[in-house]
Every structure is written in structure tokens, then in C-alpha cells.
Amino acid sequence: MSSPLEDYVSRIDEACGEEGDYVVILRYDRLREALKRILAKCRVEKDISGMMIRASYKGRGLTLFATGRLLLKGIGERGEAESLLRELLSD
């Protein structure tokens, strides 16, 4: 059985800046399913015509884009970002 990261995530990059933000690129072939799973677990704070959604999960800020990009804000290190993504993308 493969992990949710292998199934839904194409790439994880550290964003520029001091805060420890990460840019996640979701796999295009599983994009709709991944967004649905993430949104089911998050609290949506702002939705701009479905193109950009600001949400929060366990005190962490997320910005989801319809293009398949996900911005994780205020994450300490890559391992923490991967752990958060596993939780968001699991059943």
C-alpha cells in the first residue's frame, strides 16, 4: 500500500522567507480527489470563486489553489510538512 504523499503529491518545495512555508504541488491526475480530501478536514476561512481557498487545520494556515498548488504556512521543517500532508490526505 502506498502512502498518501506518493498518491497525491508531486513535489514539496521550501518557500522563500523566514517563516518556514512550503509550496506543495499536487499530482494533476489526482488533483480533484486530493483537494476534496484536504477541504473535508480543514476549516475554510475564505473562498475566492474556487480559484483560491484560505483554510486552517490544527492551527496551521493553508492556501489552496485550483491549479494544484498548496501553500503551507508556518511549518517548522520538511518532516512536519510531510506529516501534516499525510493527515490531510489520508482516509
N, C-alpha and C positions, 0 to 999 in steps of 0.2 A: 504494500500500500504506500503510495507516495504522499508526501507532506503537502499541506495547503500552499506552501511557498512555491514548490515545484509546479503545482497545478495552475496557480493563478498569477504568479509574479514573474515578470520578465527580467527586471533589473531593480536594484536598490542602490541609489547614489546619495552620498552626503551632500547637502546643500551648502552653499557659501554662508558664512556668518558665524557668530559666536554661540548661538543658542543650541546647536545640535539638532538641526532639522534634517529630515531625509525626504528625498523625492523617490517615489516608488512608481515604476512603470508596470502596469498590469498587462498580462498577455491578452492580445487582441481577440483571439479565438474564444476566450472565456470571460471577456470583459463584462457583459451584462450580468452573468451569474455572480461574478466577484463583487460588483457594485451592489447587487441585491443583498448578498450576504453581509457586506460591511454596513449598509444602511439599516439592516434589520437589528443590528446590535448598537448602533450609535443614536445619540440624541441630536437631531437636526436643528441647527440654530438659524441657518439662513439658506434659502434655496433660490438661486437666480436662474429661473427658467430651465432648470435641469442641467444647465451648462456648467454651473459651479455650485457646489454644496459645501457649506461650512457645518461641521458637526463636532461632537466631542464624545470621547469614550474613556472612561476611567480617569477623568481629569486631563486628558490629552487632547489637543486640538488637531483636527484633521480638515483638510480641504480636498474634496474630490472633484475631479473634472471629467466631463463626459468623454473626453479624448482618451481616458485610461490612465491619467496621471493622478497620483495621490500624494499630498504633502503632509507629512507627519511633523508636528511642531513640538519643540521642547523635549526631544528624546535624547537621553544621555549618550548612548553608544549604539553601535550597529546591532549588537546582540539584543538589546532592549527593543529596537525597532522590529527585528525579526520575530521576537516573542509576541509583541503586540499584533503584528500581522497574522501570526498563526491563530491567535484568539479570534480575531475579526473574521478570518476566512474559514474557520472550522465549522462543522455542522452544528 
